[in-house]
Amino acid sequence: MTQGIELFFSYSHRDEALRDELAKHLRLLERQKVLSAWHDRQITAGSEWAGQIDQHLEQAQIILLLISADFLNSDYCYDIELNRAMERHHQKAAVVIPVILRPVDWQGASFSRLQALPKNAQPVTTWHNQDEALADIAKGIRKVVTELAEKVIEAEPETEPKTEPEAEPALVPEGAPDETAPPTPVAALEFPDGQVPLGSPFYVERSPIEADCFQAIINPSALIRIKAPRQVGKSSLMARVLDHAQQQGYRTVNLSFQEADGDIFESLEGLLQWLCASVAHTLGLPDQLANYWTGPLAKKQKCSNYLQDYIFAKVPVPLVLGMDEVDQVFQYPAIARDFFGLLRAWHEKKNTPTWQKLRLIITHSKEVYVPLDINQSPFNVGLAIELPEFTPEQVEDLAQRHGLYLQHQLKRLMQMLGGHPYLIRVALYALAKGRTTLEVFLAEAPTQAGPYGEHLRHHLENLVDHDALRSAMQTVVMANGPIRINDQAAFKLRSMGLIRLQGDTVEPLGDLYRLYFRDRLGGS
């Protein structure tokens, strides 16, 4: 199937401009031969238009409903295309995806129970940056395309071996068995940069963590705490929990505390106002701070009232609030105690029906050194998740998704990188692109000019700025085996992802850190 999954646009011609913009965002999928999009403007002169539309509607595996007032007003779109689309959806012959283009009341329509795009079903035209909305839609469609393609592969019967030789992959490591054809990448390779996109075939599940989170988030007043060093997958996991919540019909808000300006953390009031305004903006609601931030009430009460009396009143379904990188608040002890105490107070309102709608997800890297009352801390309640590094089996599986055999080379890669998800993805991407060999890659890895130069320099700067951590890391990398160091230093270095704990002893996460820091800290 060289043209991939067929997609059908059902839309009003008054929305043609928006359809064209969305088509541009889907063009990469077409270039990758995994998707073939069709709309009625492709009907050639002299063709019977109704017959062409019916033909493509019947054979499409994905049907996009571009929702607007004009779509709902169109008899052809609503009575003919929509009805047939829903019939095929219920027959599991096609996947119907509503795409909300412009604000309109579509609750109660036959498609209203389906998961809509973009995120939070926020109409495209209401986004501050419409390209972000269209990109979000394209990511959602990519996920569906990937799932459908996997089902097609599973359903295909075995065929006779091809007589023509398979195209040689970018890299076939020395360990690949001669008698077995090397695997091919499961999809176009993704440059490892930040969060792994939803629907990505290169996301590695760390079972049963995802299942535990999915189960927890549907509970009233849920609180999930995700802890892991930088670049280990906290944001990617949270994105998937939020996506699962959306599939349950919940509204979701994803806030990264790294996006908050520094002056926001100068006062508790500034932080709470930023939180309230960000939640309202993400949900597409007008700012009402002026109406709720008056009078003699305490700042935390004003924030709680804003959510309870305004946000919850406007959002009749459960609301999942994801707060990424809350480590930023740890740097401001004067406001941290009150802020985190407020989160705990919200969670403790689990017996109040209104507050049962709120579910919280918190991610952080560092240990919580801010002194918090045990009864006012959100870090000792809820579901605690600590993300581990990849296991050898997970790395082997991910390598095969990249079209690589590791075989006996797996041990060498794990020894150098220690299963660190970001470091592993960088290595597999470079090898799958055929830009290097494993020998060359491992030789260059712990050097300034190597693939991890920026990553390593970032850690070096942090160590140099903290004498106690620098001294502790120096001791660790100069040792010939696991050793014991100060407990506080051990937990901080673990939070940075530089070491692994083994009982009461520690050692570098991998030879990457041992070799790099031994050269730079050994003589200091």
Secondary structure, DSSP 8 states (H G I E B T S, - for coil): -TT-EEEEEE--GGGHHHHHHHHHHHHHHHHTTSEEEE-GGG--TTS-HHHHHHHHHHH-SEEEEEESHHHHH-HIIIIIIHHHHHHHHHTTSSEEEEEE-S----TTSTTTTS--BSGGG--GGGSSSHHHHHHHHHHHHHHHHHHHHHHHHHH-------SS-----S---TTS-TTS-----SSS-----SS--TT-TT----TTHHHHHHHHHTSTT-EEEEE--TTSSHHHHHHHHHHHHHHTT-EEEEEEGGGS-GGGGGSHHHHHHHHHHHHHHHTT----HHHHS-SSS-HHHHHHHIIIIIIHHH--S-EEEEEE-THHHHT-HHHHHHHHHHHHHHHHGGGSHHHHTEEEEEEESS---S---TTS-GGGSSEEEE-----HHHHHHHHHHTT---GGGHHHHHHHHTT-HHHHHHHHHHHHTTS--HHHHHHHTTSTTSTTHHHHHHHHHHHHT-HHHHHHHHHHHHSSS-B---HHHHHHHHHTTSEEEETTEEEESSHHHHHHHHHHHTT-
